[in-house]
Amino acid sequence: MSRATKTLIEGAVTFAVGLALKLWGLDTQIWWVTPTKAGVVLMVIGGLLLASGLFQSVRRTEVTRK
């Protein structure tokens, strides 16, 4: 499994967990974190990882073409 594929999977899982927290997280504060706000942060991180994985996979295919 290539590095780009691992990054894509990691980003998708992180985004899915963040989406679940955003949709079904309680609006009560657990210690110092609100689950819905933590879900938004995880969705942003997951989106960045997905973009990075896509960039790596496109970059890898361009390098192999040359």
All heavy atoms as TSV, in Angstrom:
chain	resi	resn	atom	element	x	y	z
A	1	MET	N	N	0.851	-1.174	0.000
A	1	MET	CA	C	0.000	0.000	0.000
A	1	MET	C	C	0.897	1.237	0.000
A	1	MET	O	O	1.812	1.357	0.807
A	1	MET	CB	C	-0.893	-0.022	1.240
A	1	MET	CG	C	-1.941	1.038	1.247
A	1	MET	SD	S	-3.033	1.040	2.668
A	1	MET	CE	C	-3.896	-0.487	2.487
A	2	SER	N	N	0.618	2.148	-0.890
A	2	SER	CA	C	1.460	3.336	-1.015
A	2	SER	C	C	1.129	4.365	0.068
A	2	SER	O	O	0.094	4.292	0.746
A	2	SER	CB	C	1.276	3.960	-2.394
A	2	SER	OG	O	-0.019	4.517	-2.503
A	3	ARG	N	N	2.018	5.324	0.184
A	3	ARG	CA	C	1.847	6.369	1.187
A	3	ARG	C	C	0.612	7.210	0.885
A	3	ARG	O	O	-0.116	7.629	1.791
A	3	ARG	CB	C	3.095	7.232	1.210
A	3	ARG	CG	C	3.064	8.303	2.254
A	3	ARG	CD	C	4.378	9.049	2.303
A	3	ARG	NE	N	4.322	10.051	3.342
A	3	ARG	CZ	C	5.092	11.111	3.383
A	3	ARG	NH1	N	5.991	11.295	2.460
A	3	ARG	NH2	N	4.965	11.988	4.342
A	4	ALA	N	N	0.359	7.470	-0.387
A	4	ALA	CA	C	-0.801	8.271	-0.782
A	4	ALA	C	C	-2.101	7.567	-0.402
A	4	ALA	O	O	-3.044	8.192	0.090
A	4	ALA	CB	C	-0.765	8.553	-2.276
A	5	THR	N	N	-2.153	6.254	-0.594
A	5	THR	CA	C	-3.349	5.487	-0.248
A	5	THR	C	C	-3.584	5.508	1.257
A	5	THR	O	O	-4.722	5.662	1.711
A	5	THR	CB	C	-3.215	4.035	-0.744
A	5	THR	OG1	O	-2.914	4.059	-2.136
A	5	THR	CG2	C	-4.480	3.261	-0.509
A	6	LYS	N	N	-2.519	5.354	2.028
A	6	LYS	CA	C	-2.651	5.406	3.484
A	6	LYS	C	C	-3.152	6.769	3.948
A	6	LYS	O	O	-3.998	6.858	4.842
A	6	LYS	CB	C	-1.308	5.090	4.139
A	6	LYS	CG	C	-0.887	3.660	4.016
A	6	LYS	CD	C	0.452	3.422	4.675
A	6	LYS	CE	C	0.918	2.005	4.457
A	6	LYS	NZ	N	2.237	1.756	5.055
A	7	THR	N	N	-2.648	7.821	3.332
A	7	THR	CA	C	-3.086	9.165	3.692
A	7	THR	C	C	-4.552	9.381	3.325
A	7	THR	O	O	-5.307	9.997	4.087
A	7	THR	CB	C	-2.198	10.216	2.999
A	7	THR	OG1	O	-0.832	9.964	3.323
A	7	THR	CG2	C	-2.556	11.623	3.444
A	8	LEU	N	N	-4.971	8.863	2.184
A	8	LEU	CA	C	-6.380	8.970	1.787
A	8	LEU	C	C	-7.291	8.237	2.764
A	8	LEU	O	O	-8.345	8.749	3.162
A	8	LEU	CB	C	-6.572	8.414	0.376
A	8	LEU	CG	C	-6.121	9.313	-0.764
A	8	LEU	CD1	C	-6.139	8.551	-2.078
A	8	LEU	CD2	C	-6.995	10.539	-0.845
A	9	ILE	N	N	-6.905	7.039	3.168
A	9	ILE	CA	C	-7.713	6.266	4.119
A	9	ILE	C	C	-7.768	6.965	5.466
A	9	ILE	O	O	-8.838	7.091	6.076
A	9	ILE	CB	C	-7.165	4.834	4.247
A	9	ILE	CG1	C	-7.379	4.075	2.944
A	9	ILE	CG2	C	-7.816	4.106	5.417
A	9	ILE	CD1	C	-6.680	2.743	2.880
A	10	GLU	N	N	-6.623	7.443	5.927
A	10	GLU	CA	C	-6.577	8.146	7.212
A	10	GLU	C	C	-7.440	9.405	7.189
A	10	GLU	O	O	-8.172	9.699	8.139
A	10	GLU	CB	C	-5.132	8.506	7.539
A	10	GLU	CG	C	-4.944	9.178	8.864
A	10	GLU	CD	C	-3.492	9.512	9.136
A	10	GLU	OE1	O	-2.608	9.056	8.399
A	10	GLU	OE2	O	-3.252	10.255	10.113
A	11	GLY	N	N	-7.391	10.135	6.097
A	11	GLY	CA	C	-8.207	11.345	5.964
A	11	GLY	C	C	-9.686	11.031	5.927
A	11	GLY	O	O	-10.493	11.735	6.532
A	12	ALA	N	N	-10.058	9.964	5.219
A	12	ALA	CA	C	-11.475	9.592	5.142
A	12	ALA	C	C	-12.012	9.164	6.503
A	12	ALA	O	O	-13.130	9.533	6.887
A	12	ALA	CB	C	-11.662	8.474	4.120
A	13	VAL	N	N	-11.226	8.390	7.238
A	13	VAL	CA	C	-11.660	7.942	8.571
A	13	VAL	C	C	-11.767	9.131	9.515
A	13	VAL	O	O	-12.747	9.258	10.275
A	13	VAL	CB	C	-10.700	6.863	9.119
A	13	VAL	CG1	C	-10.963	6.583	10.580
A	13	VAL	CG2	C	-10.819	5.589	8.295
A	14	THR	N	N	-10.781	10.017	9.480
A	14	THR	CA	C	-10.812	11.197	10.350
A	14	THR	C	C	-12.007	12.083	10.014
A	14	THR	O	O	-12.697	12.581	10.915
A	14	THR	CB	C	-9.508	11.995	10.201
A	14	THR	OG1	O	-8.408	11.134	10.457
A	14	THR	CG2	C	-9.456	13.154	11.177
A	15	PHE	N	N	-12.273	12.275	8.737
A	15	PHE	CA	C	-13.428	13.074	8.336
A	15	PHE	C	C	-14.732	12.422	8.789
A	15	PHE	O	O	-15.638	13.103	9.267
A	15	PHE	CB	C	-13.428	13.262	6.815
A	15	PHE	CG	C	-14.481	14.216	6.340
A	15	PHE	CD1	C	-14.244	15.574	6.340
A	15	PHE	CD2	C	-15.712	13.758	5.892
A	15	PHE	CE1	C	-15.208	16.465	5.909
A	15	PHE	CE2	C	-16.685	14.634	5.462
A	15	PHE	CZ	C	-16.434	16.000	5.471
A	16	ALA	N	N	-14.832	11.092	8.659
A	16	ALA	CA	C	-16.056	10.388	9.054
A	16	ALA	C	C	-16.288	10.490	10.563
A	16	ALA	O	O	-17.428	10.691	11.015
A	16	ALA	CB	C	-15.983	8.929	8.633
A	17	VAL	N	N	-15.239	10.361	11.350
A	17	VAL	CA	C	-15.380	10.492	12.805
A	17	VAL	C	C	-15.801	11.917	13.164
A	17	VAL	O	O	-16.671	12.134	14.012
A	17	VAL	CB	C	-14.068	10.097	13.520
A	17	VAL	CG1	C	-14.091	10.474	14.989
A	17	VAL	CG2	C	-13.808	8.606	13.367
A	18	GLY	N	N	-15.190	12.891	12.509
A	18	GLY	CA	C	-15.567	14.280	12.755
A	18	GLY	C	C	-17.009	14.562	12.371
A	18	GLY	O	O	-17.728	15.262	13.078
A	19	LEU	N	N	-17.442	13.990	11.248
A	19	LEU	CA	C	-18.835	14.168	10.820
A	19	LEU	C	C	-19.796	13.536	11.818
A	19	LEU	O	O	-20.834	14.118	12.144
A	19	LEU	CB	C	-19.032	13.578	9.434
A	19	LEU	CG	C	-20.412	13.752	8.801
A	19	LEU	CD1	C	-20.705	15.227	8.590
A	19	LEU	CD2	C	-20.481	12.996	7.492
A	20	ALA	N	N	-19.445	12.360	12.322
A	20	ALA	CA	C	-20.296	11.700	13.320
A	20	ALA	C	C	-20.389	12.537	14.592
A	20	ALA	O	O	-21.474	12.683	15.172
A	20	ALA	CB	C	-19.752	10.314	13.629
A	21	LEU	N	N	-19.271	13.088	15.031
A	21	LEU	CA	C	-19.308	13.947	16.220
A	21	LEU	C	C	-20.120	15.211	15.962
A	21	LEU	O	O	-20.842	15.684	16.843
A	21	LEU	CB	C	-17.887	14.321	16.642
A	21	LEU	CG	C	-17.123	13.285	17.443
A	21	LEU	CD1	C	-15.685	13.757	17.658
A	21	LEU	CD2	C	-17.791	13.023	18.771
A	22	LYS	N	N	-19.997	15.769	14.773
A	22	LYS	CA	C	-20.743	16.990	14.442
A	22	LYS	C	C	-22.246	16.731	14.410
A	22	LYS	O	O	-23.036	17.508	14.923
A	22	LYS	CB	C	-20.255	17.532	13.095
A	22	LYS	CG	C	-21.051	18.682	12.549
A	22	LYS	CD	C	-20.843	19.931	13.349
A	22	LYS	CE	C	-21.585	21.085	12.690
A	22	LYS	NZ	N	-22.144	21.995	13.643
A	23	LEU	N	N	-22.643	15.598	13.805
A	23	LEU	CA	C	-24.066	15.319	13.661
A	23	LEU	C	C	-24.701	14.801	14.939
A	23	LEU	O	O	-25.822	15.180	15.282
A	23	LEU	CB	C	-24.280	14.319	12.528
A	23	LEU	CG	C	-23.950	14.822	11.124
A	23	LEU	CD1	C	-24.144	13.700	10.116
A	23	LEU	CD2	C	-24.799	16.014	10.761
A	24	TRP	N	N	-24.019	13.892	15.626
A	24	TRP	CA	C	-24.636	13.229	16.768
A	24	TRP	C	C	-23.960	13.514	18.095
A	24	TRP	O	O	-24.300	12.915	19.105
A	24	TRP	CB	C	-24.666	11.714	16.535
A	24	TRP	CG	C	-25.512	11.367	15.353
A	24	TRP	CD1	C	-26.852	11.532	15.236
A	24	TRP	CD2	C	-25.074	10.824	14.115
A	24	TRP	NE1	N	-27.275	11.131	13.997
A	24	TRP	CE2	C	-26.209	10.682	13.288
A	24	TRP	CE3	C	-23.832	10.436	13.612
A	24	TRP	CZ2	C	-26.129	10.170	12.002
A	24	TRP	CZ3	C	-23.762	9.932	12.330
A	24	TRP	CH2	C	-24.898	9.805	11.541
A	25	GLY	N	N	-23.005	14.432	18.113
A	25	GLY	CA	C	-22.346	14.775	19.371
A	25	GLY	C	C	-23.270	15.567	20.271
A	25	GLY	O	O	-24.107	16.348	19.813
A	26	LEU	N	N	-23.111	15.372	21.532
A	26	LEU	CA	C	-23.922	16.113	22.489
A	26	LEU	C	C	-23.436	17.547	22.581
A	26	LEU	O	O	-22.269	17.831	22.353
A	26	LEU	CB	C	-23.818	15.448	23.865
A	26	LEU	CG	C	-24.236	13.978	23.945
A	26	LEU	CD1	C	-23.949	13.439	25.327
A	26	LEU	CD2	C	-25.710	13.844	23.621
A	27	ASP	N	N	-24.328	18.452	22.897
A	27	ASP	CA	C	-23.934	19.843	23.056
A	27	ASP	C	C	-23.499	20.154	24.480
A	27	ASP	O	O	-23.419	21.307	24.868
A	27	ASP	CB	C	-25.078	20.772	22.658
A	27	ASP	CG	C	-25.241	20.856	21.155
A	27	ASP	OD1	O	-24.233	20.654	20.455
A	27	ASP	OD2	O	-26.356	21.118	20.691
A	28	THR	N	N	-23.221	19.120	25.242
A	28	THR	CA	C	-22.709	19.323	26.583
A	28	THR	C	C	-21.198	19.329	26.548
A	28	THR	O	O	-20.581	18.716	25.683
A	28	THR	CB	C	-23.182	18.202	27.533
A	28	THR	OG1	O	-22.715	16.948	27.032
A	28	THR	CG2	C	-24.683	18.180	27.646
A	29	GLN	N	N	-20.605	20.045	27.479
A	29	GLN	CA	C	-19.157	20.165	27.502
A	29	GLN	C	C	-18.565	19.031	28.326
A	29	GLN	O	O	-18.959	18.799	29.458
A	29	GLN	CB	C	-18.756	21.509	28.093
A	29	GLN	CG	C	-17.299	21.806	27.963
A	29	GLN	CD	C	-16.991	23.247	28.320
A	29	GLN	OE1	O	-17.892	24.026	28.588
A	29	GLN	NE2	N	-15.734	23.581	28.325
A	30	ILE	N	N	-17.640	18.298	27.716
A	30	ILE	CA	C	-16.922	17.225	28.401
A	30	ILE	C	C	-15.526	17.754	28.673
A	30	ILE	O	O	-14.760	17.992	27.740
A	30	ILE	CB	C	-16.874	15.955	27.526
A	30	ILE	CG1	C	-18.289	15.504	27.207
A	30	ILE	CG2	C	-16.090	14.863	28.226
A	30	ILE	CD1	C	-18.368	14.407	26.179
A	31	TRP	N	N	-15.190	17.930	29.914
A	31	TRP	CA	C	-13.979	18.616	30.362
A	31	TRP	C	C	-13.925	19.986	29.731
A	31	TRP	O	O	-14.655	20.870	30.100
A	31	TRP	CB	C	-12.717	17.822	30.087
A	31	TRP	CG	C	-12.599	16.594	30.929
A	31	TRP	CD1	C	-12.888	16.471	32.250
A	31	TRP	CD2	C	-12.191	15.313	30.493
A	31	TRP	NE1	N	-12.671	15.203	32.658
A	31	TRP	CE2	C	-12.229	14.469	31.604
A	31	TRP	CE3	C	-11.778	14.810	29.281
A	31	TRP	CZ2	C	-11.880	13.138	31.534
A	31	TRP	CZ3	C	-11.424	13.489	29.218
A	31	TRP	CH2	C	-11.475	12.662	30.341
A	32	TRP	N	N	-13.109	20.199	28.739
A	32	TRP	CA	C	-13.000	21.516	28.119
A	32	TRP	C	C	-13.410	21.496	26.646
A	32	TRP	O	O	-13.257	22.476	25.937
A	32	TRP	CB	C	-11.585	22.063	28.269
A	32	TRP	CG	C	-10.568	21.283	27.498
A	32	TRP	CD1	C	-10.199	21.511	26.211
A	32	TRP	CD2	C	-9.831	20.149	27.915
A	32	TRP	NE1	N	-9.273	20.596	25.807
A	32	TRP	CE2	C	-9.025	19.735	26.845
A	32	TRP	CE3	C	-9.760	19.426	29.091
A	32	TRP	CZ2	C	-8.178	18.646	26.918
A	32	TRP	CZ3	C	-8.905	18.346	29.162
A	32	TRP	CH2	C	-8.132	17.965	28.093
A	33	VAL	N	N	-13.924	20.353	26.198
A	33	VAL	CA	C	-14.224	20.185	24.775
A	33	VAL	C	C	-15.713	19.935	24.572
A	33	VAL	O	O	-16.326	19.153	25.281
A	33	VAL	CB	C	-13.429	18.987	24.205
A	33	VAL	CG1	C	-13.777	18.755	22.759
A	33	VAL	CG2	C	-11.950	19.199	24.379
A	34	THR	N	N	-16.286	20.611	23.592
A	34	THR	CA	C	-17.641	20.323	23.139
A	34	THR	C	C	-17.524	19.376	21.944
A	34	THR	O	O	-16.802	19.685	20.986
A	34	THR	CB	C	-18.357	21.615	22.704
A	34	THR	OG1	O	-18.296	22.548	23.783
A	34	THR	CG2	C	-19.797	21.348	22.353
A	35	PRO	N	N	-18.178	18.218	21.981
A	35	PRO	CA	C	-18.013	17.238	20.895
A	35	PRO	C	C	-18.342	17.771	19.506
A	35	PRO	O	O	-17.683	17.398	18.533
A	35	PRO	CB	C	-18.968	16.115	21.293
A	35	PRO	CG	C	-19.059	16.202	22.774
A	35	PRO	CD	C	-18.985	17.675	23.070
A	36	THR	N	N	-19.325	18.654	19.385
A	36	THR	CA	C	-19.646	19.167	18.058
A	36	THR	C	C	-18.516	20.040	17.506
A	36	THR	O	O	-18.207	19.984	16.323
A	36	THR	CB	C	-20.959	19.959	18.085
A	36	THR	OG1	O	-20.885	20.960	19.091
A	36	THR	CG2	C	-22.134	19.053	18.365
A	37	LYS	N	N	-17.878	20.825	18.362
A	37	LYS	CA	C	-16.759	21.655	17.911
A	37	LYS	C	C	-15.538	20.797	17.599
A	37	LYS	O	O	-14.807	21.074	16.647
A	37	LYS	CB	C	-16.418	22.703	18.959
A	37	LYS	CG	C	-17.485	23.769	19.091
A	37	LYS	CD	C	-17.122	24.800	20.125
A	37	LYS	CE	C	-18.237	25.805	20.265
A	37	LYS	NZ	N	-17.962	26.778	21.333
A	38	ALA	N	N	-15.323	19.755	18.379
A	38	ALA	CA	C	-14.230	18.833	18.083
A	38	ALA	C	C	-14.488	18.118	16.761
A	38	ALA	O	O	-13.548	17.832	16.000
A	38	ALA	CB	C	-14.086	17.817	19.216
A	39	GLY	N	N	-15.741	17.843	16.461
A	39	GLY	CA	C	-16.088	17.229	15.180
A	39	GLY	C	C	-15.744	18.117	14.005
A	39	GLY	O	O	-15.254	17.641	12.974
A	40	VAL	N	N	-15.975	19.405	14.145
A	40	VAL	CA	C	-15.636	20.337	13.067
A	40	VAL	C	C	-14.125	20.365	12.858
A	40	VAL	O	O	-13.633	20.346	11.722
A	40	VAL	CB	C	-16.175	21.755	13.376
A	40	VAL	CG1	C	-15.648	22.770	12.387
A	40	VAL	CG2	C	-17.687	21.748	13.389
A	41	VAL	N	N	-13.375	20.380	13.938
A	41	VAL	CA	C	-11.910	20.377	13.833
A	41	VAL	C	C	-11.431	19.094	13.156
A	41	VAL	O	O	-10.566	19.132	12.274
A	41	VAL	CB	C	-11.267	20.544	15.226
A	41	VAL	CG1	C	-9.769	20.328	15.171
A	41	VAL	CG2	C	-11.586	21.914	15.791
A	42	LEU	N	N	-11.992	17.955	13.530
A	42	LEU	CA	C	-11.606	16.688	12.905
A	42	LEU	C	C	-11.995	16.654	11.428
A	42	LEU	O	O	-11.266	16.086	10.603
A	42	LEU	CB	C	-12.239	15.512	13.642
A	42	LEU	CG	C	-11.603	15.145	14.979
A	42	LEU	CD1	C	-12.405	14.051	15.668
A	42	LEU	CD2	C	-10.168	14.703	14.787
A	43	MET	N	N	-13.113	17.252	11.075
A	43	MET	CA	C	-13.508	17.303	9.669
A	43	MET	C	C	-12.521	18.143	8.857
A	43	MET	O	O	-12.168	17.779	7.727
A	43	MET	CB	C	-14.922	17.866	9.539
A	43	MET	CG	C	-15.998	16.909	9.979
A	43	MET	SD	S	-17.639	17.641	10.029
A	43	MET	CE	C	-17.876	18.139	8.359
A	44	VAL	N	N	-12.055	19.240	9.418
A	44	VAL	CA	C	-11.072	20.074	8.719
A	44	VAL	C	C	-9.762	19.311	8.546
A	44	VAL	O	O	-9.174	19.299	7.456
A	44	VAL	CB	C	-10.845	21.408	9.479
A	44	VAL	CG1	C	-9.645	22.153	8.938
A	44	VAL	CG2	C	-12.085	22.263	9.416
A	45	ILE	N	N	-9.302	18.651	9.607
A	45	ILE	CA	C	-8.064	17.879	9.527
A	45	ILE	C	C	-8.212	16.735	8.522
A	45	ILE	O	O	-7.313	16.484	7.714
A	45	ILE	CB	C	-7.663	17.358	10.921
A	45	ILE	CG1	C	-7.261	18.525	11.821
A	45	ILE	CG2	C	-6.519	16.340	10.822
A	45	ILE	CD1	C	-7.071	18.160	13.274
A	46	GLY	N	N	-9.352	16.052	8.553
A	46	GLY	CA	C	-9.598	14.979	7.598
A	46	GLY	C	C	-9.634	15.477	6.167
A	46	GLY	O	O	-9.109	14.832	5.257
A	47	GLY	N	N	-10.228	16.631	5.951
A	47	GLY	CA	C	-10.252	17.218	4.612
A	47	GLY	C	C	-8.861	17.578	4.119
A	47	GLY	O	O	-8.526	17.370	2.948
A	48	LEU	N	N	-8.028	18.109	5.017
A	48	LEU	CA	C	-6.650	18.417	4.641
A	48	LEU	C	C	-5.867	17.148	4.309
A	48	LEU	O	O	-5.072	17.126	3.358
A	48	LEU	CB	C	-5.954	19.189	5.761
A	48	LEU	CG	C	-6.438	20.617	5.983
A	48	LEU	CD1	C	-5.797	21.207	7.235
A	48	LEU	CD2	C	-6.133	21.465	4.774
A	49	LEU	N	N	-6.086	16.089	5.078
A	49	LEU	CA	C	-5.422	14.821	4.792
A	49	LEU	C	C	-5.884	14.236	3.463
A	49	LEU	O	O	-5.074	13.690	2.702
A	49	LEU	CB	C	-5.664	13.816	5.929
A	49	LEU	CG	C	-4.873	14.042	7.210
A	49	LEU	CD1	C	-5.375	13.118	8.318
A	49	LEU	CD2	C	-3.403	13.829	6.971
A	50	LEU	N	N	-7.177	14.339	3.184
A	50	LEU	CA	C	-7.685	13.865	1.900
A	50	LEU	C	C	-7.064	14.646	0.738
A	50	LEU	O	O	-6.651	14.062	-0.275
A	50	LEU	CB	C	-9.205	13.986	1.848
A	50	LEU	CG	C	-9.990	12.907	2.581
A	50	LEU	CD1	C	-11.462	13.298	2.659
A	50	LEU	CD2	C	-9.834	11.585	1.881
A	51	ALA	N	N	-6.979	15.949	0.889
A	51	ALA	CA	C	-6.372	16.769	-0.162
A	51	ALA	C	C	-4.894	16.422	-0.337
A	51	ALA	O	O	-4.395	16.338	-1.462
A	51	ALA	CB	C	-6.532	18.246	0.173
A	52	SER	N	N	-4.214	16.196	0.759
A	52	SER	CA	C	-2.807	15.823	0.689
A	52	SER	C	C	-2.628	14.467	0.001
A	52	SER	O	O	-1.731	14.291	-0.829
A	52	SER	CB	C	-2.209	15.776	2.101
A	52	SER	OG	O	-0.903	15.274	2.075
A	53	GLY	N	N	-3.480	13.513	0.326
A	53	GLY	CA	C	-3.408	12.199	-0.308
A	53	GLY	C	C	-3.701	12.260	-1.788
A	53	GLY	O	O	-3.049	11.583	-2.589
A	54	LEU	N	N	-4.676	13.080	-2.174
A	54	LEU	CA	C	-4.969	13.251	-3.596
A	54	LEU	C	C	-3.795	13.896	-4.329
A	54	LEU	O	O	-3.431	13.490	-5.435
A	54	LEU	CB	C	-6.228	14.092	-3.779
A	54	LEU	CG	C	-7.548	13.409	-3.476
A	54	LEU	CD1	C	-8.689	14.417	-3.536
A	54	LEU	CD2	C	-7.793	12.268	-4.435
A	55	PHE	N	N	-3.191	14.890	-3.707
A	55	PHE	CA	C	-2.039	15.544	-4.305
A	55	PHE	C	C	-0.882	14.557	-4.471
A	55	PHE	O	O	-0.218	14.537	-5.510
A	55	PHE	CB	C	-1.603	16.742	-3.463
A	55	PHE	CG	C	-0.385	17.437	-3.993
A	55	PHE	CD1	C	-0.473	18.250	-5.099
A	55	PHE	CD2	C	0.851	17.270	-3.380
A	55	PHE	CE1	C	0.652	18.890	-5.602
A	55	PHE	CE2	C	1.972	17.899	-3.871
A	55	PHE	CZ	C	1.869	18.713	-4.982
A	56	GLN	N	N	-0.647	13.739	-3.438
A	56	GLN	CA	C	0.433	12.750	-3.517
A	56	GLN	C	C	0.172	11.735	-4.617
A	56	GLN	O	O	1.092	11.355	-5.341
A	56	GLN	CB	C	0.588	12.027	-2.188
A	56	GLN	CG	C	1.172	12.861	-1.090
A	56	GLN	CD	C	1.138	12.152	0.253
A	56	GLN	OE1	O	0.656	11.030	0.366
A	56	GLN	NE2	N	1.644	12.813	1.277
A	57	SER	N	N	-1.066	11.295	-4.765
A	57	SER	CA	C	-1.360	10.297	-5.792
A	57	SER	C	C	-1.248	10.889	-7.190
A	57	SER	O	O	-0.753	10.238	-8.105
A	57	SER	CB	C	-2.739	9.686	-5.573
A	57	SER	OG	O	-3.746	10.653	-5.743
A	58	VAL	N	N	-1.687	12.133	-7.373
A	58	VAL	CA	C	-1.560	12.788	-8.681
A	58	VAL	C	C	-0.092	13.051	-8.979
A	58	VAL	O	O	0.373	12.836	-10.102
A	58	VAL	CB	C	-2.380	14.099	-8.722
A	58	VAL	CG1	C	-2.044	14.925	-9.941
A	58	VAL	CG2	C	-3.854	13.777	-8.671
A	59	ARG	N	N	0.640	13.481	-8.007
A	59	ARG	CA	C	2.062	13.762	-8.175
A	59	ARG	C	C	2.819	12.488	-8.553
A	59	ARG	O	O	3.698	12.502	-9.399
A	59	ARG	CB	C	2.613	14.358	-6.882
A	59	ARG	CG	C	4.041	14.667	-6.882
A	59	ARG	CD	C	4.289	15.968	-7.564
A	59	ARG	NE	N	5.705	16.263	-7.424
A	59	ARG	CZ	C	6.287	17.251	-7.984
A	59	ARG	NH1	N	5.590	18.085	-8.705
A	59	ARG	NH2	N	7.560	17.455	-7.840
A	60	ARG	N	N	2.453	11.375	-7.912
A	60	ARG	CA	C	3.119	10.103	-8.179
A	60	ARG	C	C	2.851	9.643	-9.603
A	60	ARG	O	O	3.737	9.139	-10.279
A	60	ARG	CB	C	2.648	9.037	-7.190
A	60	ARG	CG	C	3.375	7.727	-7.329
A	60	ARG	CD	C	2.908	6.767	-6.285
A	60	ARG	NE	N	1.436	6.690	-6.336
A	60	ARG	CZ	C	0.767	5.576	-6.242
A	60	ARG	NH1	N	1.369	4.444	-6.082
A	60	ARG	NH2	N	-0.553	5.592	-6.288
A	61	THR	N	N	1.622	9.820	-10.096
A	61	THR	CA	C	1.319	9.395	-11.463
A	61	THR	C	C	2.019	10.270	-12.496
A	61	THR	O	O	2.410	9.798	-13.544
A	61	THR	CB	C	-0.198	9.400	-11.732
A	61	THR	OG1	O	-0.715	10.703	-11.475
A	61	THR	CG2	C	-0.902	8.383	-10.870
A	62	GLU	N	N	2.201	11.572	-12.182
A	62	GLU	CA	C	2.921	12.445	-13.105
A	62	GLU	C	C	4.395	12.084	-13.162
A	62	GLU	O	O	5.007	12.140	-14.215
A	62	GLU	CB	C	2.763	13.908	-12.690
A	62	GLU	CG	C	1.392	14.458	-12.965
A	62	GLU	CD	C	1.265	15.915	-12.539
A	62	GLU	OE1	O	2.252	16.481	-12.035
A	62	GLU	OE2	O	0.174	16.467	-12.700
A	63	VAL	N	N	4.969	11.698	-12.033
A	63	VAL	CA	C	6.381	11.341	-11.992
A	63	VAL	C	C	6.620	10.054	-12.754
A	63	VAL	O	O	7.620	9.919	-13.467
A	63	VAL	CB	C	6.864	11.223	-10.522
A	63	VAL	CG1	C	8.254	10.627	-10.446
A	63	VAL	CG2	C	6.843	12.589	-9.861
A	64	THR	N	N	5.704	9.097	-12.651
A	64	THR	CA	C	5.896	7.820	-13.342
A	64	THR	C	C	5.700	7.952	-14.845
A	64	THR	O	O	6.200	7.129	-15.605
A	64	THR	CB	C	4.944	6.750	-12.798
A	64	THR	OG1	O	3.599	7.213	-12.906
A	64	THR	CG2	C	5.257	6.438	-11.351
A	65	ARG	N	N	4.982	8.966	-15.302
A	65	ARG	CA	C	4.779	9.165	-16.734
A	65	ARG	C	C	6.040	9.635	-17.435
A	65	ARG	O	O	6.281	9.374	-18.584
A	65	ARG	CB	C	3.674	10.182	-16.997
A	65	ARG	CG	C	2.309	9.660	-16.748
A	65	ARG	CD	C	1.302	10.711	-17.128
A	65	ARG	NE	N	-0.021	10.337	-16.638
A	65	ARG	CZ	C	-1.067	11.127	-16.693
A	65	ARG	NH1	N	-0.947	12.337	-17.196
A	65	ARG	NH2	N	-2.224	10.721	-16.234
A	66	LYS	N	N	6.874	10.401	-16.740
A	66	LYS	CA	C	8.073	10.996	-17.350
A	66	LYS	C	C	9.166	10.001	-17.557
A	66	LYS	O	O	9.330	8.967	-17.266
A	66	LYS	CB	C	8.600	12.132	-16.489
A	66	LYS	CG	C	7.659	13.305	-16.493
A	66	LYS	CD	C	8.221	14.430	-15.687
A	66	LYS	CE	C	7.269	15.610	-15.717
A	66	LYS	NZ	N	7.747	16.738	-14.982
